[in-house]
Amino acid sequence: MAENKEEQLKAIRKKLKELLVSHLSLEDVVPEKIKDDEILFGEGLGLDSLDAVEIVVLLQRNFGLEVKDMSQGRKIFYSVDTLANYIYDNQKK
């Protein structure tokens, strides 16, 4: 079961990286170069509050998820890994 979870998380991380690069203005960034634990905002990948809004839209469109509590969003949006775990834990199985 744990192996299945890790495979699913790996697939979610890959899709997230592709979505981030294709939907956000990440010039000169390729999905494969984004580390799973890289900080998305500020000094990390350099995303800003407008990008956060776009990530909310990406979660809704691609995974059917909403982040209603934006104070919780800070933890969820920390890295690709935290986003992937949120998606995995909240997708309808």
PDB file of N, CA, C and O in Angstrom:
ATOM      1  N   MET A   1       0.821  -1.206   0.000  1.00  0.00           N
ATOM      2  CA  MET A   1       0.000   0.000   0.000  1.00  0.00           C
ATOM      3  C   MET A   1       0.862   1.265   0.000  1.00  0.00           C
ATOM      4  O   MET A   1       0.581   2.215  -0.731  1.00  0.00           O
ATOM      5  N   ALA A   2       1.914   1.269   0.826  1.00  0.00           N
ATOM      6  CA  ALA A   2       2.794   2.441   0.896  1.00  0.00           C
ATOM      7  C   ALA A   2       3.474   2.693  -0.449  1.00  0.00           C
ATOM      8  O   ALA A   2       3.656   3.842  -0.851  1.00  0.00           O
ATOM      9  N   GLU A   3       3.848   1.617  -1.139  1.00  0.00           N
ATOM     10  CA  GLU A   3       4.483   1.770  -2.446  1.00  0.00           C
ATOM     11  C   GLU A   3       3.503   2.406  -3.430  1.00  0.00           C
ATOM     12  O   GLU A   3       3.884   3.265  -4.224  1.00  0.00           O
ATOM     13  N   ASN A   4       2.259   1.987  -3.375  1.00  0.00           N
ATOM     14  CA  ASN A   4       1.228   2.556  -4.227  1.00  0.00           C
ATOM     15  C   ASN A   4       1.053   4.044  -3.929  1.00  0.00           C
ATOM     16  O   ASN A   4       0.908   4.852  -4.847  1.00  0.00           O
ATOM     17  N   LYS A   5       1.067   4.402  -2.654  1.00  0.00           N
ATOM     18  CA  LYS A   5       0.944   5.814  -2.273  1.00  0.00           C
ATOM     19  C   LYS A   5       2.118   6.605  -2.841  1.00  0.00           C
ATOM     20  O   LYS A   5       1.924   7.690  -3.390  1.00  0.00           O
ATOM     21  N   GLU A   6       3.327   6.075  -2.714  1.00  0.00           N
ATOM     22  CA  GLU A   6       4.503   6.786  -3.215  1.00  0.00           C
ATOM     23  C   GLU A   6       4.462   6.930  -4.737  1.00  0.00           C
ATOM     24  O   GLU A   6       4.867   7.960  -5.276  1.00  0.00           O
ATOM     25  N   GLU A   7       3.978   5.908  -5.420  1.00  0.00           N
ATOM     26  CA  GLU A   7       3.833   6.001  -6.878  1.00  0.00           C
ATOM     27  C   GLU A   7       2.822   7.083  -7.252  1.00  0.00           C
ATOM     28  O   GLU A   7       3.046   7.857  -8.183  1.00  0.00           O
ATOM     29  N   GLN A   8       1.718   7.130  -6.526  1.00  0.00           N
ATOM     30  CA  GLN A   8       0.696   8.144  -6.794  1.00  0.00           C
ATOM     31  C   GLN A   8       1.230   9.543  -6.496  1.00  0.00           C
ATOM     32  O   GLN A   8       0.989  10.476  -7.261  1.00  0.00           O
ATOM     33  N   LEU A   9       1.957   9.689  -5.383  1.00  0.00           N
ATOM     34  CA  LEU A   9       2.542  10.987  -5.043  1.00  0.00           C
ATOM     35  C   LEU A   9       3.544  11.421  -6.108  1.00  0.00           C
ATOM     36  O   LEU A   9       3.595  12.597  -6.468  1.00  0.00           O
ATOM     37  N   LYS A  10       4.329  10.494  -6.608  1.00  0.00           N
ATOM     38  CA  LYS A  10       5.307  10.808  -7.652  1.00  0.00           C
ATOM     39  C   LYS A  10       4.600  11.325  -8.902  1.00  0.00           C
ATOM     40  O   LYS A  10       5.045  12.293  -9.518  1.00  0.00           O
ATOM     41  N   ALA A  11       3.500  10.677  -9.270  1.00  0.00           N
ATOM     42  CA  ALA A  11       2.724  11.097 -10.442  1.00  0.00           C
ATOM     43  C   ALA A  11       2.093  12.475 -10.215  1.00  0.00           C
ATOM     44  O   ALA A  11       2.063  13.302 -11.127  1.00  0.00           O
ATOM     45  N   ILE A  12       1.595  12.719  -9.012  1.00  0.00           N
ATOM     46  CA  ILE A  12       0.998  14.017  -8.682  1.00  0.00           C
ATOM     47  C   ILE A  12       2.072  15.103  -8.731  1.00  0.00           C
ATOM     48  O   ILE A  12       1.842  16.174  -9.292  1.00  0.00           O
ATOM     49  N   ARG A  13       3.248  14.835  -8.145  1.00  0.00           N
ATOM     50  CA  ARG A  13       4.346  15.819  -8.167  1.00  0.00           C
ATOM     51  C   ARG A  13       4.725  16.177  -9.604  1.00  0.00           C
ATOM     52  O   ARG A  13       4.911  17.349  -9.931  1.00  0.00           O
ATOM     53  N   LYS A  14       4.835  15.165 -10.450  1.00  0.00           N
ATOM     54  CA  LYS A  14       5.198  15.393 -11.857  1.00  0.00           C
ATOM     55  C   LYS A  14       4.163  16.276 -12.538  1.00  0.00           C
ATOM     56  O   LYS A  14       4.515  17.233 -13.228  1.00  0.00           O
ATOM     57  N   LYS A  15       2.892  15.956 -12.347  1.00  0.00           N
ATOM     58  CA  LYS A  15       1.824  16.749 -12.963  1.00  0.00           C
ATOM     59  C   LYS A  15       1.834  18.180 -12.424  1.00  0.00           C
ATOM     60  O   LYS A  15       1.670  19.133 -13.186  1.00  0.00           O
ATOM     61  N   LEU A  16       2.026  18.331 -11.111  1.00  0.00           N
ATOM     62  CA  LEU A  16       2.073  19.664 -10.515  1.00  0.00           C
ATOM     63  C   LEU A  16       3.185  20.511 -11.118  1.00  0.00           C
ATOM     64  O   LEU A  16       2.973  21.673 -11.463  1.00  0.00           O
ATOM     65  N   LYS A  17       4.358  19.930 -11.242  1.00  0.00           N
ATOM     66  CA  LYS A  17       5.493  20.671 -11.806  1.00  0.00           C
ATOM     67  C   LYS A  17       5.195  21.112 -13.231  1.00  0.00           C
ATOM     68  O   LYS A  17       5.493  22.244 -13.614  1.00  0.00           O
ATOM     69  N   GLU A  18       4.602  20.211 -14.018  1.00  0.00           N
ATOM     70  CA  GLU A  18       4.240  20.555 -15.399  1.00  0.00           C
ATOM     71  C   GLU A  18       3.202  21.673 -15.433  1.00  0.00           C
ATOM     72  O   GLU A  18       3.297  22.587 -16.252  1.00  0.00           O
ATOM     73  N   LEU A  19       2.210  21.601 -14.545  1.00  0.00           N
ATOM     74  CA  LEU A  19       1.175  22.635 -14.486  1.00  0.00           C
ATOM     75  C   LEU A  19       1.755  23.979 -14.046  1.00  0.00           C
ATOM     76  O   LEU A  19       1.414  25.018 -14.611  1.00  0.00           O
ATOM     77  N   LEU A  20       2.621  23.960 -13.049  1.00  0.00           N
ATOM     78  CA  LEU A  20       3.230  25.204 -12.567  1.00  0.00           C
ATOM     79  C   LEU A  20       4.015  25.896 -13.679  1.00  0.00           C
ATOM     80  O   LEU A  20       3.891  27.104 -13.885  1.00  0.00           O
ATOM     81  N   VAL A  21       4.814  25.124 -14.382  1.00  0.00           N
ATOM     82  CA  VAL A  21       5.630  25.707 -15.450  1.00  0.00           C
ATOM     83  C   VAL A  21       4.753  26.200 -16.602  1.00  0.00           C
ATOM     84  O   VAL A  21       5.010  27.269 -17.156  1.00  0.00           O
ATOM     85  N   SER A  22       3.725  25.440 -16.967  1.00  0.00           N
ATOM     86  CA  SER A  22       2.913  25.821 -18.124  1.00  0.00           C
ATOM     87  C   SER A  22       1.915  26.939 -17.825  1.00  0.00           C
ATOM     88  O   SER A  22       1.543  27.680 -18.735  1.00  0.00           O
ATOM     89  N   HIS A  23       1.471  27.081 -16.566  1.00  0.00           N
ATOM     90  CA  HIS A  23       0.445  28.070 -16.257  1.00  0.00           C
ATOM     91  C   HIS A  23       0.964  29.326 -15.559  1.00  0.00           C
ATOM     92  O   HIS A  23       0.291  30.356 -15.555  1.00  0.00           O
ATOM     93  N   LEU A  24       2.135  29.246 -14.982  1.00  0.00           N
ATOM     94  CA  LEU A  24       2.711  30.416 -14.327  1.00  0.00           C
ATOM     95  C   LEU A  24       3.844  30.935 -15.204  1.00  0.00           C
ATOM     96  O   LEU A  24       4.376  30.203 -16.039  1.00  0.00           O
ATOM     97  N   SER A  25       4.200  32.162 -15.019  1.00  0.00           N
ATOM     98  CA  SER A  25       5.251  32.743 -15.852  1.00  0.00           C
ATOM     99  C   SER A  25       6.630  32.339 -15.338  1.00  0.00           C
ATOM    100  O   SER A  25       7.383  33.162 -14.817  1.00  0.00           O
ATOM    101  N   LEU A  26       6.940  31.069 -15.495  1.00  0.00           N
ATOM    102  CA  LEU A  26       8.233  30.554 -15.037  1.00  0.00           C
ATOM    103  C   LEU A  26       9.150  30.395 -16.249  1.00  0.00           C
ATOM    104  O   LEU A  26       9.301  29.305 -16.801  1.00  0.00           O
ATOM    105  N   GLU A  27       9.748  31.501 -16.640  1.00  0.00           N
ATOM    106  CA  GLU A  27      10.643  31.476 -17.788  1.00  0.00           C
ATOM    107  C   GLU A  27      11.931  30.755 -17.409  1.00  0.00           C
ATOM    108  O   GLU A  27      12.418  30.869 -16.284  1.00  0.00           O
ATOM    109  N   ASP A  28      12.459  30.028 -18.348  1.00  0.00           N
ATOM    110  CA  ASP A  28      13.728  29.300 -18.162  1.00  0.00           C
ATOM    111  C   ASP A  28      13.666  28.249 -17.054  1.00  0.00           C
ATOM    112  O   ASP A  28      14.699  27.869 -16.502  1.00  0.00           O
ATOM    113  N   VAL A  29      12.459  27.778 -16.725  1.00  0.00           N
ATOM    114  CA  VAL A  29      12.321  26.717 -15.726  1.00  0.00           C
ATOM    115  C   VAL A  29      11.714  25.506 -16.422  1.00  0.00           C
ATOM    116  O   VAL A  29      10.711  25.621 -17.126  1.00  0.00           O
ATOM    117  N   VAL A  30      12.326  24.355 -16.219  1.00  0.00           N
ATOM    118  CA  VAL A  30      11.753  23.115 -16.749  1.00  0.00           C
ATOM    119  C   VAL A  30      11.267  22.289 -15.558  1.00  0.00           C
ATOM    120  O   VAL A  30      11.899  22.287 -14.501  1.00  0.00           O
ATOM    121  N   PRO A  31      10.149  21.592 -15.729  1.00  0.00           N
ATOM    122  CA  PRO A  31       9.568  20.855 -14.600  1.00  0.00           C
ATOM    123  C   PRO A  31      10.560  19.932 -13.893  1.00  0.00           C
ATOM    124  O   PRO A  31      10.534  19.813 -12.668  1.00  0.00           O
ATOM    125  N   GLU A  32      11.430  19.282 -14.659  1.00  0.00           N
ATOM    126  CA  GLU A  32      12.368  18.318 -14.084  1.00  0.00           C
ATOM    127  C   GLU A  32      13.379  18.967 -13.138  1.00  0.00           C
ATOM    128  O   GLU A  32      13.965  18.282 -12.300  1.00  0.00           O
ATOM    129  N   LYS A  33      13.590  20.276 -13.264  1.00  0.00           N
ATOM    130  CA  LYS A  33      14.583  20.971 -12.437  1.00  0.00           C
ATOM    131  C   LYS A  33      13.994  21.473 -11.108  1.00  0.00           C
ATOM    132  O   LYS A  33      14.736  21.912 -10.229  1.00  0.00           O
ATOM    133  N   ILE A  34      12.672  21.409 -10.966  1.00  0.00           N
ATOM    134  CA  ILE A  34      12.048  21.841  -9.710  1.00  0.00           C
ATOM    135  C   ILE A  34      12.166  20.699  -8.714  1.00  0.00           C
ATOM    136  O   ILE A  34      11.708  19.585  -8.970  1.00  0.00           O
ATOM    137  N   LYS A  35      12.782  20.986  -7.581  1.00  0.00           N
ATOM    138  CA  LYS A  35      12.939  19.968  -6.541  1.00  0.00           C
ATOM    139  C   LYS A  35      11.614  19.805  -5.799  1.00  0.00           C
ATOM    140  O   LYS A  35      10.854  20.761  -5.649  1.00  0.00           O
ATOM    141  N   ASP A  36      11.348  18.586  -5.339  1.00  0.00           N
ATOM    142  CA  ASP A  36      10.102  18.306  -4.621  1.00  0.00           C
ATOM    143  C   ASP A  36       9.957  19.171  -3.376  1.00  0.00           C
ATOM    144  O   ASP A  36       8.849  19.588  -3.037  1.00  0.00           O
ATOM    145  N   ASP A  37      11.074  19.445  -2.689  1.00  0.00           N
ATOM    146  CA  ASP A  37      11.015  20.198  -1.430  1.00  0.00           C
ATOM    147  C   ASP A  37      11.423  21.662  -1.587  1.00  0.00           C
ATOM    148  O   ASP A  37      11.611  22.363  -0.593  1.00  0.00           O
ATOM    149  N   GLU A  38      11.562  22.127  -2.834  1.00  0.00           N
ATOM    150  CA  GLU A  38      11.930  23.529  -3.069  1.00  0.00           C
ATOM    151  C   GLU A  38      10.795  24.448  -2.624  1.00  0.00           C
ATOM    152  O   GLU A  38       9.630  24.212  -2.945  1.00  0.00           O
ATOM    153  N   ILE A  39      11.144  25.488  -1.888  1.00  0.00           N
ATOM    154  CA  ILE A  39      10.153  26.462  -1.439  1.00  0.00           C
ATOM    155  C   ILE A  39       9.601  27.167  -2.679  1.00  0.00           C
ATOM    156  O   ILE A  39      10.368  27.616  -3.531  1.00  0.00           O
ATOM    157  N   LEU A  40       8.283  27.265  -2.781  1.00  0.00           N
ATOM    158  CA  LEU A  40       7.665  27.828  -3.977  1.00  0.00           C
ATOM    159  C   LEU A  40       7.679  29.355  -4.000  1.00  0.00           C
ATOM    160  O   LEU A  40       7.808  29.958  -5.066  1.00  0.00           O
ATOM    161  N   PHE A  41       7.548  29.973  -2.849  1.00  0.00           N
ATOM    162  CA  PHE A  41       7.411  31.429  -2.804  1.00  0.00           C
ATOM    163  C   PHE A  41       8.684  32.095  -2.297  1.00  0.00           C
ATOM    164  O   PHE A  41       9.527  31.456  -1.667  1.00  0.00           O
ATOM    165  N   GLY A  42       8.812  33.410  -2.587  1.00  0.00           N
ATOM    166  CA  GLY A  42       9.949  34.176  -2.083  1.00  0.00           C
ATOM    167  C   GLY A  42      11.266  33.708  -2.660  1.00  0.00           C
ATOM    168  O   GLY A  42      11.433  33.630  -3.877  1.00  0.00           O
ATOM    169  N   GLU A  43      12.195  33.399  -1.783  1.00  0.00           N
ATOM    170  CA  GLU A  43      13.555  33.044  -2.188  1.00  0.00           C
ATOM    171  C   GLU A  43      13.643  31.721  -2.935  1.00  0.00           C
ATOM    172  O   GLU A  43      14.639  31.464  -3.612  1.00  0.00           O
ATOM    173  N   GLY A  44      12.637  30.889  -2.826  1.00  0.00           N
ATOM    174  CA  GLY A  44      12.664  29.597  -3.508  1.00  0.00           C
ATOM    175  C   GLY A  44      12.455  29.756  -5.001  1.00  0.00           C
ATOM    176  O   GLY A  44      13.313  30.293  -5.702  1.00  0.00           O
ATOM    177  N   LEU A  45      11.325  29.293  -5.482  1.00  0.00           N
ATOM    178  CA  LEU A  45      11.001  29.356  -6.901  1.00  0.00           C
ATOM    179  C   LEU A  45      10.624  30.780  -7.321  1.00  0.00           C
ATOM    180  O   LEU A  45      10.600  31.100  -8.510  1.00  0.00           O
ATOM    181  N   GLY A  46      10.331  31.626  -6.336  1.00  0.00           N
ATOM    182  CA  GLY A  46      10.062  33.034  -6.622  1.00  0.00           C
ATOM    183  C   GLY A  46       8.622  33.362  -6.956  1.00  0.00           C
ATOM    184  O   GLY A  46       8.350  34.400  -7.558  1.00  0.00           O
ATOM    185  N   LEU A  47       7.694  32.497  -6.576  1.00  0.00           N
ATOM    186  CA  LEU A  47       6.282  32.782  -6.837  1.00  0.00           C
ATOM    187  C   LEU A  47       5.785  33.892  -5.922  1.00  0.00           C
ATOM    188  O   LEU A  47       6.377  34.161  -4.877  1.00  0.00           O
ATOM    189  N   ASP A  48       4.680  34.542  -6.331  1.00  0.00           N
ATOM    190  CA  ASP A  48       4.103  35.622  -5.527  1.00  0.00           C
ATOM    191  C   ASP A  48       2.616  35.366  -5.292  1.00  0.00           C
ATOM    192  O   ASP A  48       2.103  34.301  -5.634  1.00  0.00           O
ATOM    193  N   SER A  49       1.929  36.345  -4.708  1.00  0.00           N
ATOM    194  CA  SER A  49       0.527  36.160  -4.321  1.00  0.00           C
ATOM    195  C   SER A  49      -0.382  35.914  -5.532  1.00  0.00           C
ATOM    196  O   SER A  49      -1.364  35.180  -5.420  1.00  0.00           O
ATOM    197  N   LEU A  50      -0.071  36.510  -6.675  1.00  0.00           N
ATOM    198  CA  LEU A  50      -0.873  36.243  -7.875  1.00  0.00           C
ATOM    199  C   LEU A  50      -0.709  34.796  -8.316  1.00  0.00           C
ATOM    200  O   LEU A  50      -1.660  34.167  -8.782  1.00  0.00           O
ATOM    201  N   ASP A  51       0.505  34.273  -8.165  1.00  0.00           N
ATOM    202  CA  ASP A  51       0.737  32.865  -8.482  1.00  0.00           C
ATOM    203  C   ASP A  51      -0.052  31.964  -7.535  1.00  0.00           C
ATOM    204  O   ASP A  51      -0.530  30.906  -7.943  1.00  0.00           O
ATOM    205  N   ALA A  52      -0.191  32.376  -6.280  1.00  0.00           N
ATOM    206  CA  ALA A  52      -0.957  31.589  -5.308  1.00  0.00           C
ATOM    207  C   ALA A  52      -2.410  31.459  -5.759  1.00  0.00           C
ATOM    208  O   ALA A  52      -3.013  30.392  -5.646  1.00  0.00           O
ATOM    209  N   VAL A  53      -2.958  32.550  -6.267  1.00  0.00           N
ATOM    210  CA  VAL A  53      -4.333  32.524  -6.772  1.00  0.00           C
ATOM    211  C   VAL A  53      -4.422  31.552  -7.953  1.00  0.00           C
ATOM    212  O   VAL A  53      -5.380  30.787  -8.062  1.00  0.00           O
ATOM    213  N   GLU A  54      -3.432  31.586  -8.823  1.00  0.00           N
ATOM    214  CA  GLU A  54      -3.416  30.681  -9.974  1.00  0.00           C
ATOM    215  C   GLU A  54      -3.302  29.222  -9.529  1.00  0.00           C
ATOM    216  O   GLU A  54      -3.903  28.341 -10.143  1.00  0.00           O
ATOM    217  N   ILE A  55      -2.539  28.964  -8.475  1.00  0.00           N
ATOM    218  CA  ILE A  55      -2.419  27.599  -7.954  1.00  0.00           C
ATOM    219  C   ILE A  55      -3.767  27.114  -7.426  1.00  0.00           C
ATOM    220  O   ILE A  55      -4.128  25.951  -7.611  1.00  0.00           O
ATOM    221  N   VAL A  56      -4.511  28.007  -6.769  1.00  0.00           N
ATOM    222  CA  VAL A  56      -5.858  27.653  -6.289  1.00  0.00           C
ATOM    223  C   VAL A  56      -6.725  27.226  -7.464  1.00  0.00           C
ATOM    224  O   VAL A  56      -7.441  26.228  -7.386  1.00  0.00           O
ATOM    225  N   VAL A  57      -6.657  27.986  -8.557  1.00  0.00           N
ATOM    226  CA  VAL A  57      -7.428  27.655  -9.765  1.00  0.00           C
ATOM    227  C   VAL A  57      -6.964  26.325 -10.350  1.00  0.00           C
ATOM    228  O   VAL A  57      -7.790  25.511 -10.760  1.00  0.00           O
ATOM    229  N   LEU A  58      -5.649  26.094 -10.393  1.00  0.00           N
ATOM    230  CA  LEU A  58      -5.112  24.823 -10.906  1.00  0.00           C
ATOM    231  C   LEU A  58      -5.602  23.643 -10.077  1.00  0.00           C
ATOM    232  O   LEU A  58      -5.933  22.592 -10.626  1.00  0.00           O
ATOM    233  N   LEU A  59      -5.648  23.812  -8.760  1.00  0.00           N
ATOM    234  CA  LEU A  59      -6.139  22.736  -7.890  1.00  0.00           C
ATOM    235  C   LEU A  59      -7.599  22.432  -8.180  1.00  0.00           C
ATOM    236  O   LEU A  59      -8.006  21.270  -8.207  1.00  0.00           O
ATOM    237  N   GLN A  60      -8.393  23.488  -8.399  1.00  0.00           N
ATOM    238  CA  GLN A  60      -9.811  23.293  -8.691  1.00  0.00           C
ATOM    239  C   GLN A  60     -10.007  22.598 -10.036  1.00  0.00           C
ATOM    240  O   GLN A  60     -10.746  21.618 -10.134  1.00  0.00           O
ATOM    241  N   ARG A  61      -9.344  23.107 -11.064  1.00  0.00           N
ATOM    242  CA  ARG A  61      -9.541  22.586 -12.417  1.00  0.00           C
ATOM    243  C   ARG A  61      -8.988  21.183 -12.612  1.00  0.00           C
ATOM    244  O   ARG A  61      -9.615  20.349 -13.266  1.00  0.00           O
ATOM    245  N   ASN A  62      -7.826  20.925 -12.051  1.00  0.00           N
ATOM    246  CA  ASN A  62      -7.127  19.678 -12.350  1.00  0.00           C
ATOM    247  C   ASN A  62      -7.341  18.571 -11.326  1.00  0.00           C
ATOM    248  O   ASN A  62      -7.182  17.390 -11.638  1.00  0.00           O
ATOM    249  N   PHE A  63      -7.702  18.953 -10.107  1.00  0.00           N
ATOM    250  CA  PHE A  63      -7.839  17.945  -9.056  1.00  0.00           C
ATOM    251  C   PHE A  63      -9.178  18.008  -8.331  1.00  0.00           C
ATOM    252  O   PHE A  63      -9.449  17.177  -7.464  1.00  0.00           O
ATOM    253  N   GLY A  64     -10.021  18.985  -8.674  1.00  0.00           N
ATOM    254  CA  GLY A  64     -11.326  19.112  -8.040  1.00  0.00           C
ATOM    255  C   GLY A  64     -11.257  19.488  -6.573  1.00  0.00           C
ATOM    256  O   GLY A  64     -12.149  19.145  -5.798  1.00  0.00           O
ATOM    257  N   LEU A  65     -10.192  20.198  -6.184  1.00  0.00           N
ATOM    258  CA  LEU A  65      -9.999  20.563  -4.775  1.00  0.00           C
ATOM    259  C   LEU A  65     -10.054  22.065  -4.575  1.00  0.00           C
ATOM    260  O   LEU A  65      -9.663  22.843  -5.446  1.00  0.00           O
ATOM    261  N   GLU A  66     -10.548  22.456  -3.409  1.00  0.00           N
ATOM    262  CA  GLU A  66     -10.567  23.862  -3.028  1.00  0.00           C
ATOM    263  C   GLU A  66      -9.807  24.040  -1.728  1.00  0.00           C
ATOM    264  O   GLU A  66      -9.832  23.177  -0.851  1.00  0.00           O
ATOM    265  N   VAL A  67      -9.131  25.174  -1.619  1.00  0.00           N
ATOM    266  CA  VAL A  67      -8.480  25.543  -0.366  1.00  0.00           C
ATOM    267  C   VAL A  67      -9.302  26.701   0.188  1.00  0.00           C
ATOM    268  O   VAL A  67      -9.198  27.837  -0.274  1.00  0.00           O
ATOM    269  N   LYS A  68     -10.118  26.388   1.185  1.00  0.00           N
ATOM    270  CA  LYS A  68     -11.015  27.404   1.715  1.00  0.00           C
ATOM    271  C   LYS A  68     -10.343  28.271   2.775  1.00  0.00           C
ATOM    272  O   LYS A  68     -10.629  29.463   2.885  1.00  0.00           O
ATOM    273  N   ASP A  69      -9.463  27.674   3.539  1.00  0.00           N
ATOM    274  CA  ASP A  69      -8.786  28.378   4.628  1.00  0.00           C
ATOM    275  C   ASP A  69      -7.393  28.777   4.164  1.00  0.00           C
ATOM    276  O   ASP A  69      -6.489  27.942   4.127  1.00  0.00           O
ATOM    277  N   MET A  70      -7.209  30.059   3.808  1.00  0.00           N
ATOM    278  CA  MET A  70      -5.927  30.487   3.265  1.00  0.00           C
ATOM    279  C   MET A  70      -4.810  30.481   4.310  1.00  0.00           C
ATOM    280  O   MET A  70      -3.634  30.469   3.947  1.00  0.00           O
ATOM    281  N   SER A  71      -5.153  30.490   5.590  1.00  0.00           N
ATOM    282  CA  SER A  71      -4.091  30.348   6.589  1.00  0.00           C
ATOM    283  C   SER A  71      -3.518  28.933   6.502  1.00  0.00           C
ATOM    284  O   SER A  71      -2.330  28.725   6.750  1.00  0.00           O
ATOM    285  N   GLN A  72      -4.351  27.978   6.155  1.00  0.00           N
ATOM    286  CA  GLN A  72      -3.900  26.612   5.911  1.00  0.00           C
ATOM    287  C   GLN A  72      -3.140  26.557   4.582  1.00  0.00           C
ATOM    288  O   GLN A  72      -2.245  25.732   4.402  1.00  0.00           O
ATOM    289  N   GLY A  73      -3.506  27.438   3.667  1.00  0.00           N
ATOM    290  CA  GLY A  73      -2.877  27.480   2.355  1.00  0.00           C
ATOM    291  C   GLY A  73      -1.379  27.712   2.419  1.00  0.00           C
ATOM    292  O   GLY A  73      -0.636  27.194   1.585  1.00  0.00           O
ATOM    293  N   ARG A  74      -0.925  28.486   3.400  1.00  0.00           N
ATOM    294  CA  ARG A  74       0.511  28.734   3.532  1.00  0.00           C
ATOM    295  C   ARG A  74       1.281  27.435   3.708  1.00  0.00           C
ATOM    296  O   ARG A  74       2.361  27.267   3.142  1.00  0.00           O
ATOM    297  N   LYS A  75       0.731  26.519   4.489  1.00  0.00           N
ATOM    298  CA  LYS A  75       1.380  25.219   4.691  1.00  0.00           C
ATOM    299  C   LYS A  75       1.264  24.349   3.443  1.00  0.00           C
ATOM    300  O   LYS A  75       2.222  23.690   3.039  1.00  0.00           O
ATOM    301  N   ILE A  76       0.087  24.360   2.845  1.00  0.00           N
ATOM    302  CA  ILE A  76      -0.163  23.535   1.665  1.00  0.00           C
ATOM    303  C   ILE A  76       0.717  23.976   0.493  1.00  0.00           C
ATOM    304  O   ILE A  76       1.246  23.133  -0.231  1.00  0.00           O
ATOM    305  N   PHE A  77       0.875  25.279   0.303  1.00  0.00           N
ATOM    306  CA  PHE A  77       1.590  25.833  -0.847  1.00  0.00           C
ATOM    307  C   PHE A  77       3.089  25.979  -0.603  1.00  0.00           C
ATOM    308  O   PHE A  77       3.768  26.645  -1.385  1.00  0.00           O
ATOM    309  N   TYR A  78       3.619  25.384   0.444  1.00  0.00           N
ATOM    310  CA  TYR A  78       5.025  25.548   0.793  1.00  0.00           C
ATOM    311  C   TYR A  78       5.956  24.997  -0.301  1.00  0.00           C
ATOM    312  O   TYR A  78       6.927  25.651  -0.680  1.00  0.00           O
ATOM    313  N   SER A  79       5.655  23.804  -0.797  1.00  0.00           N
ATOM    314  CA  SER A  79       6.506  23.157  -1.805  1.00  0.00           C
ATOM    315  C   SER A  79       5.646  22.240  -2.676  1.00  0.00           C
ATOM    316  O   SER A  79       4.466  22.025  -2.398  1.00  0.00           O
ATOM    317  N   VAL A  80       6.250  21.714  -3.720  1.00  0.00           N
ATOM    318  CA  VAL A  80       5.556  20.741  -4.566  1.00  0.00           C
ATOM    319  C   VAL A  80       5.148  19.530  -3.723  1.00  0.00           C
ATOM    320  O   VAL A  80       4.062  18.976  -3.893  1.00  0.00           O
ATOM    321  N   ASP A  81       6.032  19.136  -2.819  1.00  0.00           N
ATOM    322  CA  ASP A  81       5.759  17.971  -1.974  1.00  0.00           C
ATOM    323  C   ASP A  81       4.549  18.199  -1.063  1.00  0.00           C
ATOM    324  O   ASP A  81       3.707  17.311  -0.925  1.00  0.00           O
ATOM    325  N   THR A  82       4.456  19.380  -0.440  1.00  0.00           N
ATOM    326  CA  THR A  82       3.304  19.650   0.438  1.00  0.00           C
ATOM    327  C   THR A  82       2.016  19.739  -0.375  1.00  0.00           C
ATOM    328  O   THR A  82       0.963  19.300   0.086  1.00  0.00           O
ATOM    329  N   LEU A  83       2.092  20.299  -1.571  1.00  0.00           N
ATOM    330  CA  LEU A  83       0.922  20.346  -2.458  1.00  0.00           C
ATOM    331  C   LEU A  83       0.495  18.932  -2.864  1.00  0.00           C
ATOM    332  O   LEU A  83      -0.691  18.605  -2.839  1.00  0.00           O
ATOM    333  N   ALA A  84       1.461  18.107  -3.234  1.00  0.00           N
ATOM    334  CA  ALA A  84       1.159  16.740  -3.659  1.00  0.00           C
ATOM    335  C   ALA A  84       0.505  15.945  -2.529  1.00  0.00           C
ATOM    336  O   ALA A  84      -0.448  15.200  -2.757  1.00  0.00           O
ATOM    337  N   ASN A  85       1.020  16.107  -1.319  1.00  0.00           N
ATOM    338  CA  ASN A  85       0.432  15.396  -0.175  1.00  0.00           C
ATOM    339  C   ASN A  85      -0.985  15.884   0.111  1.00  0.00           C
ATOM    340  O   ASN A  85      -1.857  15.086   0.454  1.00  0.00           O
ATOM    341  N   TYR A  86      -1.218  17.183  -0.026  1.00  0.00           N
ATOM    342  CA  TYR A  86      -2.566  17.721   0.165  1.00  0.00           C
ATOM    343  C   TYR A  86      -3.521  17.123  -0.866  1.00  0.00           C
ATOM    344  O   TYR A  86      -4.630  16.709  -0.529  1.00  0.00           O
ATOM    345  N   ILE A  87      -3.084  17.083  -2.116  1.00  0.00           N
ATOM    346  CA  ILE A  87      -3.922  16.515  -3.183  1.00  0.00           C
ATOM    347  C   ILE A  87      -4.191  15.043  -2.905  1.00  0.00           C
ATOM    348  O   ILE A  87      -5.332  14.590  -2.995  1.00  0.00           O
ATOM    349  N   TYR A  88      -3.149  14.297  -2.568  1.00  0.00           N
ATOM    350  CA  TYR A  88      -3.305  12.857  -2.292  1.00  0.00           C
ATOM    351  C   TYR A  88      -4.287  12.627  -1.149  1.00  0.00           C
ATOM    352  O   TYR A  88      -5.161  11.765  -1.242  1.00  0.00           O
ATOM    353  N   ASP A  89      -4.145  13.392  -0.076  1.00  0.00           N
ATOM    354  CA  ASP A  89      -4.976  13.198   1.122  1.00  0.00           C
ATOM    355  C   ASP A  89      -6.423  13.640   0.914  1.00  0.00           C
ATOM    356  O   ASP A  89      -7.316  13.169   1.620  1.00  0.00           O
ATOM    357  N   ASN A  90      -6.670  14.532  -0.039  1.00  0.00           N
ATOM    358  CA  ASN A  90      -8.011  15.103  -0.179  1.00  0.00           C
ATOM    359  C   ASN A  90      -8.756  14.692  -1.443  1.00  0.00           C
ATOM    360  O   ASN A  90      -9.921  15.053  -1.617  1.00  0.00           O
ATOM    361  N   GLN A  91      -8.109  13.952  -2.318  1.00  0.00           N
ATOM    362  CA  GLN A  91      -8.819  13.476  -3.503  1.00  0.00           C
ATOM    363  C   GLN A  91      -9.805  12.397  -3.102  1.00  0.00           C
ATOM    364  O   GLN A  91      -9.565  11.609  -2.187  1.00  0.00           O
ATOM    365  N   LYS A  92     -10.907  12.384  -3.805  1.00  0.00           N
ATOM    366  CA  LYS A  92     -11.906  11.333  -3.543  1.00  0.00           C
ATOM    367  C   LYS A  92     -11.352  10.029  -4.087  1.00  0.00           C
ATOM    368  O   LYS A  92     -10.963   9.933  -5.251  1.00  0.00           O
ATOM    369  N   LYS A  93     -11.325   9.058  -3.244  1.00  0.00           N
ATOM    370  CA  LYS A  93     -10.748   7.760  -3.623  1.00  0.00           C
ATOM    371  C   LYS A  93     -11.823   6.871  -4.216  1.00  0.00           C
ATOM    372  O   LYS A  93     -11.544   5.735  -4.599  1.00  0.00           O
TER     373      LYS A  93
END
